[in-house]
């Protein structure tokens, strides 16, 4: 029998993900705090719910894709939350990017209701969400991962079981470190070359053909060179991830100097009113000629 899926959080990532599940033949019920994306998906055949509790009662699997840990906790816990209304034996999958410790706390709370949980953050941005080519990093019990695998295969191209609960978020943090620092390096390389009078197209062509090649450079390099920063993945969300990384690293007794430096530059963008630009707007902190 096809699993009934509830999907909460219909933003830049969540809306196309819910749409892809529906197109694959799953029965998908959706809820979002603001009604517009929910109404848009209802016109395509997805089922709108009046509340998280209503969604929970009609779903075998509930997925959340929300901005931060407190948002996930609010929708999951309490008398009107998901856990109180999901059936025993159901599965809760959080695909947001939140702290590993928050995930472990939520999993313990879910277990009190007989609900299994997976943490399954993603990488690939809005393009990956739309084209169902996300990279998905999963933590939880192996049998729950196997149960959810058809769902993940509908949403992504690279699905990796990372270990027990919280492992998905830990690996996602590794991804966010690498993306942030690579973005900063690309921004500095472009700024340096442009200041010396080299056309950005030449810089990108050379970097893309050598050891410096990366998906960050391929996808964001051209828009960075044109100073185009329409979101995508917003500065404030990547900064939220960098704060999680900083807090977790501190708890582990680990120093991450390059991550901390990029974190300060993301915060500069937020403080200057640019928190809703694409995270590639990190380039604006480098001192581009003409910016």
C-alpha positions as a Markdown table, in Angstrom:
| # | Residue | x | y | z |
|---|---|---|---|---|
| 1 | Unk | 0.0 | 0.0 | 0.0 |
| 2 | Unk | 1.3 | 3.5 | -0.9 |
| 3 | Unk | 2.3 | 5.4 | 2.2 |
| 4 | Unk | 0.3 | 8.5 | 3.0 |
| 5 | Unk | 2.6 | 11.4 | 3.4 |
| 6 | Unk | 2.1 | 14.6 | 5.3 |
| 7 | Unk | 4.4 | 17.5 | 4.4 |
| 8 | Unk | 4.9 | 20.6 | 6.5 |
| 9 | Unk | 6.9 | 23.6 | 5.3 |
| 10 | Unk | 6.2 | 24.8 | 1.7 |
| 11 | Unk | 9.0 | 27.3 | 1.1 |
| 12 | Unk | 11.6 | 27.5 | -1.6 |
| 13 | Unk | 12.6 | 23.9 | -0.9 |
| 14 | Unk | 9.5 | 22.3 | 0.5 |
| 15 | Unk | 7.0 | 23.2 | -2.1 |
| 16 | Unk | 8.8 | 21.5 | -5.0 |
| 17 | Unk | 9.6 | 18.5 | -2.8 |
| 18 | Unk | 6.0 | 18.0 | -1.9 |
| 19 | Unk | 5.0 | 18.4 | -5.6 |
| 20 | Unk | 7.5 | 15.7 | -6.6 |
| 21 | Unk | 6.1 | 13.3 | -4.1 |
| 22 | Unk | 2.6 | 13.9 | -5.5 |
| 23 | Unk | 3.8 | 13.5 | -9.0 |
| 24 | Unk | 5.3 | 10.1 | -8.1 |
| 25 | Unk | 1.9 | 8.8 | -6.9 |
| 26 | Unk | 2.0 | 9.4 | -3.2 |
| 27 | Unk | -1.0 | 10.7 | -1.4 |
| 28 | Unk | 0.3 | 14.0 | 0.0 |
| 29 | Unk | -1.3 | 16.2 | 2.5 |
| 30 | Unk | 0.3 | 19.6 | 3.1 |
| 31 | Unk | 0.3 | 22.3 | 5.7 |
| 32 | Unk | 2.1 | 25.7 | 5.8 |
| 33 | Unk | 1.8 | 28.6 | 8.1 |
| 34 | Unk | 1.0 | 31.0 | 5.3 |
| 35 | Unk | -1.8 | 29.6 | 3.0 |
| 36 | Unk | -0.6 | 30.7 | -0.5 |
| 37 | Unk | 1.8 | 27.8 | -1.3 |
| 38 | Unk | -0.7 | 25.4 | 0.2 |
| 39 | Unk | -3.5 | 26.7 | -2.1 |
| 40 | Unk | -1.2 | 26.5 | -5.1 |
| 41 | Unk | -0.5 | 22.9 | -4.4 |
| 42 | Unk | -4.1 | 22.1 | -3.7 |
| 43 | Unk | -4.9 | 23.3 | -7.2 |
| 44 | Unk | -2.5 | 20.6 | -8.4 |
| 45 | Unk | -4.2 | 17.8 | -6.5 |
| 46 | Unk | -2.4 | 17.8 | -3.1 |
| 47 | Unk | -4.6 | 17.8 | 0.0 |
| 48 | Unk | -4.5 | 20.9 | 2.2 |
| 49 | Unk | -4.8 | 20.4 | 6.0 |
| 50 | Unk | -6.3 | 22.9 | 8.4 |
| 51 | Unk | -3.6 | 22.2 | 11.0 |
| 52 | Unk | -0.6 | 20.1 | 11.8 |
| 53 | Unk | -2.8 | 17.9 | 14.0 |
| 54 | Unk | -5.2 | 17.2 | 11.1 |
| 55 | Unk | -2.3 | 16.4 | 8.8 |
| 56 | Unk | -0.8 | 14.0 | 11.4 |
| 57 | Unk | -4.1 | 12.1 | 11.8 |
| 58 | Unk | -4.2 | 11.2 | 8.1 |
| 59 | Unk | -0.5 | 10.4 | 7.4 |
| 60 | Unk | 1.7 | 7.4 | 7.8 |
| 61 | Unk | 4.8 | 9.4 | 7.3 |
| 62 | Unk | 5.2 | 13.1 | 8.2 |
| 63 | Unk | 8.0 | 15.2 | 6.7 |
| 64 | Unk | 9.0 | 18.7 | 8.0 |
| 65 | Unk | 11.1 | 21.1 | 6.0 |
| 66 | Unk | 11.3 | 24.2 | 8.2 |
| 67 | Unk | 13.8 | 27.1 | 8.8 |
| 68 | Unk | 15.2 | 26.1 | 12.2 |
| 69 | Unk | 15.0 | 23.8 | 15.2 |
| 70 | Unk | 12.5 | 25.8 | 17.3 |
| 71 | Unk | 10.1 | 25.8 | 14.4 |
| 72 | Unk | 10.4 | 22.0 | 14.1 |
| 73 | Unk | 9.9 | 21.6 | 17.9 |
| 74 | Unk | 6.8 | 23.9 | 17.9 |
| 75 | Unk | 5.1 | 22.0 | 15.1 |
| 76 | Unk | 6.0 | 18.5 | 16.5 |
| 77 | Unk | 5.4 | 18.9 | 20.2 |
| 78 | Unk | 2.5 | 19.9 | 22.5 |
| 79 | Unk | -1.1 | 19.0 | 22.6 |
| 80 | Unk | -1.7 | 20.3 | 19.1 |
| 81 | Unk | 1.6 | 19.1 | 17.7 |
| 82 | Unk | 2.3 | 16.2 | 15.3 |
| 83 | Unk | 3.4 | 13.6 | 17.9 |
| 84 | Unk | 0.2 | 13.8 | 19.9 |
| 85 | Unk | -1.8 | 13.0 | 16.7 |
| 86 | Unk | 0.4 | 10.6 | 14.7 |
| 87 | Unk | -0.4 | 7.0 | 15.1 |
| 88 | Unk | 1.9 | 4.5 | 16.9 |
| 89 | Unk | 4.3 | 3.0 | 14.3 |
| 90 | Unk | 4.2 | 6.0 | 12.1 |
| 91 | Unk | 7.4 | 7.7 | 10.9 |
| 92 | Unk | 8.5 | 11.3 | 11.4 |
| 93 | Unk | 11.2 | 12.6 | 9.0 |
| 94 | Unk | 12.7 | 16.0 | 9.6 |
| 95 | Unk | 14.5 | 17.3 | 6.4 |
| 96 | Unk | 15.3 | 20.7 | 7.9 |
| 97 | Unk | 18.8 | 21.7 | 8.8 |
| 98 | Unk | 18.9 | 21.9 | 12.6 |
| 99 | Unk | 21.3 | 21.0 | 15.4 |
| 100 | Unk | 22.1 | 17.3 | 16.0 |
| 101 | Unk | 21.3 | 17.6 | 19.7 |
| 102 | Unk | 17.9 | 19.0 | 18.8 |
| 103 | Unk | 17.3 | 16.0 | 16.6 |
| 104 | Unk | 18.1 | 13.6 | 19.4 |
| 105 | Unk | 15.8 | 15.4 | 21.8 |
| 106 | Unk | 13.0 | 15.3 | 19.2 |
| 107 | Unk | 13.6 | 11.6 | 18.5 |
| 108 | Unk | 13.3 | 10.8 | 22.3 |
| 109 | Unk | 10.0 | 12.7 | 22.4 |
| 110 | Unk | 8.7 | 10.9 | 19.4 |
| 111 | Unk | 9.6 | 7.6 | 20.9 |
| 112 | Unk | 7.4 | 8.3 | 23.9 |
| 113 | Unk | 4.5 | 8.2 | 21.4 |
| 114 | Unk | 5.7 | 5.1 | 19.6 |
| 115 | Unk | 6.8 | 7.1 | 16.6 |
| 116 | Unk | 10.1 | 6.5 | 14.8 |
| 117 | Unk | 12.2 | 9.4 | 13.6 |
| 118 | Unk | 14.8 | 10.0 | 10.9 |
| 119 | Unk | 16.9 | 13.2 | 10.4 |
| 120 | Unk | 17.4 | 13.7 | 6.7 |
| 121 | Unk | 18.8 | 17.1 | 5.8 |
| 122 | Unk | 19.4 | 17.9 | 2.1 |
| 123 | Unk | 21.9 | 19.6 | -0.1 |
| 124 | Unk | 21.3 | 20.8 | -3.7 |
| 125 | Unk | 19.4 | 24.0 | -3.3 |
| 126 | Unk | 16.2 | 25.0 | -4.9 |
| 127 | Unk | 17.3 | 23.6 | -8.3 |
| 128 | Unk | 17.9 | 20.2 | -6.7 |
| 129 | Unk | 14.5 | 20.3 | -5.0 |
| 130 | Unk | 12.8 | 21.2 | -8.2 |
| 131 | Unk | 14.5 | 18.5 | -10.3 |
| 132 | Unk | 14.5 | 15.8 | -7.6 |
| 133 | Unk | 18.3 | 15.6 | -7.6 |
| 134 | Unk | 18.9 | 16.4 | -3.9 |
| 135 | Unk | 21.7 | 14.9 | -1.9 |
| 136 | Unk | 20.0 | 13.4 | 1.2 |
| 137 | Unk | 21.9 | 12.6 | 4.4 |
| 138 | Unk | 20.0 | 10.3 | 6.8 |
| 139 | Unk | 20.4 | 9.4 | 10.4 |
| 140 | Unk | 18.2 | 6.9 | 12.4 |
| 141 | Unk | 17.6 | 3.2 | 12.7 |
| 142 | Unk | 18.5 | 1.2 | 9.5 |
| 143 | Unk | 15.0 | -0.3 | 9.3 |
| 144 | Unk | 13.4 | 3.1 | 9.3 |
| 145 | Unk | 15.8 | 4.2 | 6.6 |
| 146 | Unk | 14.7 | 1.3 | 4.5 |
| 147 | Unk | 11.1 | 2.1 | 5.0 |
| 148 | Unk | 11.7 | 5.7 | 3.9 |
| 149 | Unk | 14.0 | 4.9 | 1.0 |
| 150 | Unk | 11.2 | 5.1 | -1.7 |
| 151 | Unk | 10.4 | 8.6 | -0.5 |
| 152 | Unk | 14.0 | 9.7 | -0.5 |
| 153 | Unk | 14.5 | 8.2 | -4.0 |
| 154 | Unk | 11.6 | 10.3 | -5.2 |
| 155 | Unk | 13.2 | 13.5 | -3.9 |
| 156 | Unk | 16.9 | 13.0 | -4.5 |
| 157 | Unk | 19.7 | 11.4 | -6.5 |
| 158 | Unk | 22.3 | 10.7 | -3.8 |
| 159 | Unk | 20.9 | 9.1 | -0.7 |
| 160 | Unk | 23.4 | 8.2 | 2.1 |
| 161 | Unk | 22.7 | 6.4 | 5.3 |
| 162 | Unk | 25.1 | 8.2 | 7.8 |
| 163 | Unk | 24.4 | 6.4 | 11.0 |
| 164 | Unk | 22.1 | 6.7 | 14.0 |
| 165 | Unk | 19.9 | 9.6 | 14.8 |
| 166 | Unk | 21.6 | 13.0 | 14.5 |
| 167 | Unk | 24.2 | 11.6 | 12.0 |
| 168 | Unk | 22.5 | 13.1 | 9.1 |
| 169 | Unk | 22.7 | 16.6 | 10.6 |
| 170 | Unk | 26.3 | 16.1 | 11.5 |
| 171 | Unk | 27.2 | 15.2 | 7.9 |
| 172 | Unk | 25.0 | 18.2 | 6.7 |
| 173 | Unk | 27.1 | 20.4 | 8.9 |
| 174 | Unk | 30.2 | 19.1 | 7.2 |
| 175 | Unk | 28.6 | 20.0 | 3.8 |
| 176 | Unk | 27.8 | 23.5 | 5.0 |
| 177 | Unk | 31.3 | 24.1 | 6.1 |
| 178 | Unk | 32.7 | 23.0 | 2.8 |
| 179 | Unk | 30.1 | 25.1 | 0.8 |
| 180 | Unk | 30.7 | 28.2 | 2.9 |
| 181 | Unk | 34.5 | 28.2 | 2.7 |
| 182 | Unk | 34.4 | 27.2 | -1.0 |
| 183 | Unk | 32.0 | 30.1 | -1.7 |
| 184 | Unk | 34.4 | 32.5 | 0.1 |
| 185 | Unk | 37.4 | 31.2 | -1.9 |
| 186 | Unk | 35.5 | 31.7 | -5.2 |
| 187 | Unk | 34.4 | 35.2 | -4.2 |
| 188 | Unk | 38.0 | 36.2 | -3.4 |
| 189 | Unk | 39.4 | 34.6 | -6.6 |
| 190 | Unk | 36.9 | 36.5 | -8.7 |
| 191 | Unk | 37.5 | 39.8 | -6.9 |
| 192 | Unk | 41.2 | 39.4 | -7.2 |
| 193 | Unk | 41.1 | 38.6 | -10.9 |
| 194 | Unk | 38.6 | 41.4 | -11.7 |
| 195 | Unk | 40.7 | 44.0 | -9.8 |
| 196 | Unk | 43.7 | 43.0 | -11.9 |
| 197 | Unk | 41.7 | 43.5 | -15.1 |
| 198 | Unk | 40.9 | 39.8 | -16.0 |
| 199 | Unk | 37.5 | 39.1 | -17.4 |
| 200 | Unk | 35.4 | 37.0 | -15.0 |
| 201 | Unk | 34.5 | 34.6 | -17.8 |
| 202 | Unk | 38.2 | 33.8 | -18.2 |
| 203 | Unk | 38.7 | 33.3 | -14.5 |
| 204 | Unk | 35.8 | 30.9 | -14.3 |
| 205 | Unk | 36.9 | 28.9 | -17.4 |
| 206 | Unk | 40.4 | 28.4 | -16.0 |
| 207 | Unk | 39.2 | 27.6 | -12.4 |
| 208 | Unk | 36.6 | 25.2 | -13.8 |
| 209 | Unk | 39.1 | 23.3 | -15.8 |
| 210 | Unk | 41.6 | 22.6 | -13.0 |
| 211 | Unk | 41.9 | 21.5 | -9.4 |
| 212 | Unk | 39.8 | 24.5 | -8.2 |
| 213 | Unk | 36.7 | 23.2 | -10.0 |
| 214 | Unk | 33.6 | 22.6 | -7.8 |
| 215 | Unk | 29.9 | 22.6 | -8.0 |
| 216 | Unk | 29.8 | 25.8 | -6.0 |
| 217 | Unk | 31.9 | 27.5 | -8.6 |
| 218 | Unk | 29.9 | 25.9 | -11.5 |
| 219 | Unk | 26.5 | 26.9 | -10.1 |
| 220 | Unk | 27.2 | 30.2 | -8.3 |
| 221 | Unk | 30.4 | 31.5 | -10.0 |
| 222 | Unk | 28.6 | 33.0 | -13.0 |
| 223 | Unk | 26.0 | 34.8 | -10.9 |
| 224 | Unk | 28.6 | 36.0 | -8.4 |
| 225 | Unk | 30.6 | 37.4 | -11.3 |
| 226 | Unk | 27.5 | 39.4 | -12.4 |
| 227 | Unk | 26.7 | 40.5 | -8.9 |
| 228 | Unk | 23.3 | 38.7 | -9.1 |
| 229 | Unk | 22.2 | 37.3 | -5.8 |
| 230 | Unk | 18.5 | 36.3 | -6.1 |
| 231 | Unk | 17.8 | 33.6 | -3.6 |
| 232 | Unk | 18.2 | 30.4 | -3.7 |
| 233 | Unk | 19.5 | 29.6 | -0.3 |
| 234 | Unk | 19.4 | 32.7 | 1.8 |
| 235 | Unk | 22.2 | 34.3 | 3.7 |
| 236 | Unk | 20.3 | 34.1 | 7.0 |
| 237 | Unk | 19.7 | 30.4 | 6.6 |
| 238 | Unk | 23.3 | 29.6 | 5.9 |
| 239 | Unk | 24.3 | 31.8 | 8.8 |
| 240 | Unk | 21.9 | 29.8 | 11.0 |
| 241 | Unk | 23.7 | 26.7 | 9.9 |
| 242 | Unk | 27.1 | 28.2 | 10.7 |
| 243 | Unk | 25.9 | 29.1 | 14.2 |
| 244 | Unk | 24.9 | 25.5 | 14.7 |
| 245 | Unk | 28.3 | 24.4 | 13.6 |
| 246 | Unk | 30.0 | 26.9 | 15.9 |
| 247 | Unk | 28.0 | 25.8 | 18.9 |
| 248 | Unk | 28.5 | 22.1 | 18.1 |
| 249 | Unk | 32.2 | 22.5 | 17.5 |
| 250 | Unk | 32.6 | 24.4 | 20.8 |
| 251 | Unk | 30.9 | 21.6 | 22.6 |
| 252 | Unk | 33.3 | 19.1 | 21.0 |
| 253 | Unk | 36.3 | 21.3 | 22.0 |
| 254 | Unk | 37.1 | 21.9 | 18.3 |
| 255 | Unk | 38.4 | 25.1 | 16.7 |
| 256 | Unk | 37.1 | 25.9 | 13.2 |
| 257 | Unk | 38.9 | 29.2 | 12.3 |
| 258 | Unk | 37.9 | 29.4 | 8.7 |
| 259 | Unk | 34.3 | 28.5 | 9.4 |
| 260 | Unk | 34.2 | 31.2 | 12.1 |
| 261 | Unk | 35.6 | 33.8 | 9.7 |
| 262 | Unk | 32.9 | 33.1 | 7.1 |
| 263 | Unk | 30.3 | 33.2 | 9.8 |
| 264 | Unk | 31.3 | 36.7 | 10.7 |
| 265 | Unk | 31.0 | 37.8 | 7.1 |
| 266 | Unk | 27.5 | 36.2 | 6.8 |
| 267 | Unk | 26.6 | 38.2 | 9.9 |
| 268 | Unk | 27.9 | 41.4 | 8.3 |
| 269 | Unk | 25.5 | 40.8 | 5.4 |
| 270 | Unk | 22.6 | 40.3 | 7.8 |
| 271 | Unk | 23.5 | 43.4 | 9.8 |
| 272 | Unk | 23.5 | 45.4 | 6.6 |
| 273 | Unk | 20.1 | 44.3 | 5.6 |
| 274 | Unk | 21.2 | 41.7 | 3.0 |
| 275 | Unk | 20.1 | 38.5 | 4.9 |
| 276 | Unk | 17.5 | 37.5 | 2.3 |
| 277 | Unk | 20.0 | 37.5 | -0.6 |
| 278 | Unk | 21.4 | 34.3 | -1.9 |
| 279 | Unk | 24.3 | 33.0 | 0.2 |
| 280 | Unk | 26.6 | 33.7 | -2.7 |
| 281 | Unk | 26.2 | 37.4 | -1.7 |
| 282 | Unk | 29.1 | 36.5 | 0.5 |
| 283 | Unk | 31.0 | 38.0 | -2.5 |
| 284 | Unk | 29.7 | 41.5 | -1.4 |
| 285 | Unk | 31.9 | 41.3 | 1.7 |
| 286 | Unk | 35.1 | 40.8 | -0.4 |
| 287 | Unk | 35.1 | 44.3 | -1.9 |
| 288 | Unk | 34.2 | 43.7 | -5.5 |
| 289 | Unk | 35.2 | 46.6 | -7.8 |
| 290 | Unk | 32.0 | 48.5 | -8.6 |
| 291 | Unk | 30.0 | 47.2 | -5.7 |
